[in-house]
Amino acid sequence: MKNKIRSVMEGNNKKISDLIRETGLSKSYIYSVLANNSVPSLVNARKIAYALNVDIEDIFPSNLD
């Protein structure tokens, strides 16, 4: 599943280390999601969205342009 996490992080001036700390998710898991190698559960997607102050749909859109 493609995502827009990196672009949202850049817009919010967030670092990967910030995302790891704020979500409580493992470093390897976050990198796997960022690389589109893992699809996060709904719970983890919510944690990521909350840490970035966005809606889930903003980082995991159903239709990427």
N, C-alpha and C positions, 0 to 999 in steps of 0.2 A: 504494500500500500504506500503510494507516494504521499509525502507530507510536506508541509511548509514550515516546519519547526525552525530550521536555520534562518530563513528569511524573517520570521517573526522575532527570533532572538536578536538578529542584527538590528531590527527596528526598535527593539526595546533595550538595546545596549546590554544584553545579557550574555554571559559566558556559559559554556557547557558546565563548568564547575558550579555555577549558580543554580543551573537547572537540576543537577545531581543533588545538591544540598537541599534545595527547596522541595523536591519531589520525594526524596528518600529512596529513589531508585538507584540501582547499581550503575557504576560507570560503564561496564560492558553492555548492560541492557540499553542505556541511553544511546550509546554509540551504535548499537545494532538497529535501533529504531531510526536514528538519524540517517543511517546508510540504507534505509528501506529494506533491511534484512529481517526485521521482526515487525509484527503487527501488534500494537499494544492492546491489552484488554481495555474494556470501557473504563474500568476503575483507574488504570494507569494513564489512559488518554485524558481523563478528567484531571488527574494530578498534574500532568504536563500543561494542560490548558490553564489551570488555576495558577500555576507558577509563572506563566507567561501573561496572565491577565487577559486572556482571550477566550472566546467560545471554542468548543471542540471543532466546530465546522470551519473555523478560521485556520486551523492547522492540519485538519484531516478533511479536506473538502471532498464531497462526493463526485465532483466533476472538475478536474484540473484543466485550466486553459492551456 
